[in-house]
Amino acid sequence: MFVSPWTWISPLVGAVVVFVLVLLRTPPGFEAISQLVFNTPRGPSADAVAYVLGAAGSLALVTLGVLAAVSVGIEFALRLRRRP
């Protein structure tokens, strides 16, 4: 499992891309990270920060799992094909 470098790099890159795209498309975006790290958000701002980071994290995790399963499946199929 995960013998070739592309089989573990591609799921990681895909998950990072999904995380970044969710942060770009959902307000407050990347500001949510700085609000969480440097401030204590309160009120509606806290709800927005929790929503965007929860959505980005959960979608990235699902993407990571799906792409890892697909990569392992492709690698397994390629190994079966190379076998004499």
N, C-alpha and C positions, 0 to 999 in steps of 0.2 A: 504494500500500500504506500502510495506517495514516493515511488522510487525516482522518477524523473523530476527534475526541478520545476518544470511547468505545471505539474499536477498539484503542487502546493502554492506556487506563486500566483497562478491565475485565480483561484478562489479568494485569496487575500486581496488582490488588486480589484476584483469585482466587488467585494464587500466594502472596500474603501471608496470606490466610485459611487456605490449606492448611498453610503453614509454622507458623502459630500453633496451629492445631488439632492438628497432630502433636505440637508441644511440650506442649500441654495434656494430651494423652492418654497420652504416653509418659514414664515416669520416666527421668531426673531432671527433665525439663521445662525451664523457663526457667533453672533453676539451672545447667544445662549450659553456657549461654553465659557466665555469670559464672565458673564453674569454669575454662573454657577461657581466658578473658581475664585473670583475676586470679591464678589458681593454676596449678600444673602437676599435673593429675590423674594418679594412679598406681593401678595394680591394677585391681580391678573397677570403680572409679569412672571410670577412663579408658575402659574398654570401654563403659560406659553412656553417657558423654558422646559418644564417637565414634559410637555407634549412633544416638542420638537426633538428633544434628546431621546425620549422613549421611542418615538417613531423611527428616528434614524438608526438607533441602536438595534431595535428589533428587526427592522427590514434588512439591515446589514448582516445580522446573525442568520436570518433565513437564507439570504443570498449566499453566505459563506457555506452553509450546509448543503444547499442545492448544488452549487458549483463544485464543492468537494466530492459529492456523490457522482456527479457527471464526469469529473476528471478521473476518478477511480474507475468508473465504468469504461471510459475510453482507454485508459491504460490497460485494463484487464483485457479488453477486446484486441488491442494491439499486441499484447503478449500471446494471446491465443492464435492470432494470425501469423506471428513469427515462428511459432512452434511447428517443427516438421511433422 
